[in-house]
Amino acid sequence: MALRSIYRGLKKNNLLSPLCNSCSHLHSHSTSFGYKEVREEEKSQMVGNVFTSVASSYDLMNDLMSGGLHRLWKERLVSKLNPFPGMKHLDVAGGTGDVAFRILESINNVGRRAMRDIHDDNVLDETQIFVCDINPNMLNVGKKRAQERGFGDNKSLVWVEGDAEALKFEDGSMDGYTIAFGIRNVTHIEKALAEAHRVLKRGGRFLCLELSHVELPIFKDLYDYYSFSVIPALGELVAGDRESYQYLVESVRRFPSQEKFAKMIAEAGFDKVEYENLVGGVVAIHSGLKF
Amino acid sequence: MYRSAARRILPAVCRRTGHFRSKASPVRFSAPIIHPAAFSAAAASENARNHKPNNFEASKISSSSNEGRKPRVTDRPKAHWQEEQARVLQASLRHVVRPFLPNLQFYYSKNDLLIGWDRLLNFIGQISLGWSDAAMIAGAREVGVSPSIVGSFPRKEAALVEFFMDDCLQRLIDIIDLKEDLTNLIPSNRVAKLVRIRLEMQAPYISKWPQALSIQAQPSNIATSFKQRAMLVDEIWHAAGDESTDIDWYVKRTVLGGIYSTTEIYMLTDTSPDFRDTWAFLDERVREAFDLKKTVQEQTWTHYLASYPERKQQYFAIYLHTTPVRHPLGLEVLRNRKPLNTNNRVSACHHRSVKKYHSSDWLQNITNLLEDAQDMQIFQAKYLAEAVGAGMGGSVQGFVNNLFKG
């Protein structure tokens, strides 16, 4: 850890810039996988394994763990985004498509249609929502769910396999970027944020929904108890995979606090960085504007 | 003076008036969103002429350094994104009410029927979007910014309306600073003229103004809209030369607030050319307000008394008995009444009120007196309530007159 911060400090002063490229090969930096310390190259592999195993029961487990609240959180995320027809949106780590479906539904919503410009209706066909996920299993589950919901042949929904740290989209091509419950699984958060900044247009918004830190005194203890005792047990019962859910709750604790994450977002180049705590801090929605 | 009073009451004002370097607490970029909605909306809707406090730039870490801007102590410009937001809002205003451009000859031309269609569609596409996020999306597209920015305004339509209100206030201030002929008018005319100037700024948007009013009346927006109106009214009174600092300050602002609101609402349904009827209405109200003070003083006592002969006589009795008139012969007399029989005051007196205040027990006298005074006050309050409930007359003056009539 210390090595990493020194490295970063030196990099800022441009002392190591000629060596930068070779550095990543010379030093293997460690990162966190839950409470374990693992090498960076291993982390993405291990995360991949986690999600391959949970993919089929992912949505059910979400419902059980949050008591159905995750739906409300995602609704809140989408309403903050305020989608509009003709929007080009990128949902990263959105494997099973929850957020993407909601955005599509909100754009096609008949009620909103009444209040729109004629121009908007013409542009409706240009809406494109990209769902990007590093794990193909999650994407398959998402495609199946799209079929069930009637979005199977909707041209607006595009499923892309890709890495949040190295997106294959052009600079300044997206109106919106969301990442729901995905950023803590990324090995280098700053890279993901930098990619988000690159890919957004001027005026584009970055929104991140993530489990975060609770500070309220009594609630914090209740939440800790629930996280460490109930959730892994649920994982074992329902998904048959205790370790994945142990990783999940540990990774939440290791994730930076709301303020720190907001600073990281600002450092990536975003303006007007704000966050909103839901359920007392269990979940936080961070947002930023790109100019 | 009004500015110090305003600063006392409306903390947001000191940021709004560009003349002050405010030491208000900075908007922390990481503060939770919900409650500074008014804050950031106010910040977003302030136009480029305002100055932000120093600490804001310092607390924002790298977005400013990315743009190569160094924090400056004096005269710092607004943050880049706020300027962009203001530009978007300014452009959106053009889409709130789009001008009506019929080209009827084209449509009805028999030969050119086909060519006419796309013009027709174009014209249909010019529908006014009103104070909505559709207008803001159109505005954003015009400025060349992604329409997602609309989502970053905390209360979307309200941000547009508030921006417009601030913009109008700023224009009014500019007009006041420029115009010198205001001092030639008497105060009531000055006030009327200023209200008229302000309302004329709204005239282009009058077809969609009811929507704006309803947005302002929503619970989440009402605090900011109230502040904006208070600032407006303050500005008008100050320009009209108001120097009061006591209870009058509040009374004047409230009265003018009422006049402004009623005129605004009257304007919504006024179809006369150039809103002539509205200005006549406005002049009437202003005149009444200035006469109101005199009216109230004149009407209060005499009408109240005249409506209740009994009370009047009671009062007279008290008055008379507390300031006795001495007969030259040394006897106490009541005007137009029989002289009191000192031996048997109770039986000699036929007037009920005298009985109460003339027993030999001084404490009883005083108690009776106080009870009656209290009764009268209660009665007065009850009567006022009834009068209000019974509905007002056609004008404020009529209302006051009705109040004190029977």
Chai-1 contact restraints between the chains, C-beta under 6 A:
chainA,res_idxA,chainB,res_idxB,connection_type,confidence,min_distance_angstrom,max_distance_angstrom,comment,restraint_id
A,L81,B,G151,contact,1.0,0.0,6.0,A-B,restraint_1
A,N82,B,V150,contact,1.0,0.0,6.0,A-B,restraint_2
A,N82,B,G151,contact,1.0,0.0,6.0,A-B,restraint_3
A,F84,B,I137,contact,1.0,0.0,6.0,A-B,restraint_4
A,F84,B,P147,contact,1.0,0.0,6.0,A-B,restraint_5
A,M115,B,S132,contact,1.0,0.0,6.0,A-B,restraint_6
A,M115,B,A134,contact,1.0,0.0,6.0,A-B,restraint_7
A,R116,B,A134,contact,1.0,0.0,6.0,A-B,restraint_8
A,D117,B,A134,contact,1.0,0.0,6.0,A-B,restraint_9
A,I118,B,G125,contact,1.0,0.0,6.0,A-B,restraint_10
A,D175,B,S146,contact,1.0,0.0,6.0,A-B,restraint_11
A,D175,B,S148,contact,1.0,0.0,6.0,A-B,restraint_12
A,G176,B,S148,contact,1.0,0.0,6.0,A-B,restraint_13
A,K201,B,S146,contact,1.0,0.0,6.0,A-B,restraint_14
A,R202,B,V145,contact,1.0,0.0,6.0,A-B,restraint_15
A,G203,B,V145,contact,1.0,0.0,6.0,A-B,restraint_16
A,G203,B,S146,contact,1.0,0.0,6.0,A-B,restraint_17
A,G203,B,I149,contact,1.0,0.0,6.0,A-B,restraint_18
A,G204,B,S146,contact,1.0,0.0,6.0,A-B,restraint_19
A,G204,B,S148,contact,1.0,0.0,6.0,A-B,restraint_20
A,R205,B,S148,contact,1.0,0.0,6.0,A-B,restraint_21
A,R205,B,G151,contact,1.0,0.0,6.0,A-B,restraint_22
A,E259,B,S30,contact,1.0,0.0,6.0,A-B,restraint_23
A,A262,B,S30,contact,1.0,0.0,6.0,A-B,restraint_24
A,A266,B,I61,contact,1.0,0.0,6.0,A-B,restraint_25
A,A266,B,S62,contact,1.0,0.0,6.0,A-B,restraint_26
A,A266,B,S63,contact,1.0,0.0,6.0,A-B,restraint_27
A,E267,B,S62,contact,1.0,0.0,6.0,A-B,restraint_28
A,G269,B,N66,contact,1.0,0.0,6.0,A-B,restraint_29
A,D271,B,S63,contact,1.0,0.0,6.0,A-B,restraint_30
A,D271,B,W81,contact,1.0,0.0,6.0,A-B,restraint_31
A,K272,B,W81,contact,1.0,0.0,6.0,A-B,restraint_32
A,V273,B,F29,contact,1.0,0.0,6.0,A-B,restraint_33
A,E274,B,I33,contact,1.0,0.0,6.0,A-B,restraint_34
A,E276,B,I33,contact,1.0,0.0,6.0,A-B,restraint_35
A,L289,B,W81,contact,1.0,0.0,6.0,A-B,restraint_36
A,L289,B,S152,contact,1.0,0.0,6.0,A-B,restraint_37
A,F291,B,H80,contact,1.0,0.0,6.0,A-B,restraint_38
A,F291,B,W81,contact,1.0,0.0,6.0,A-B,restraint_39
A,F291,B,E84,contact,1.0,0.0,6.0,A-B,restraint_40
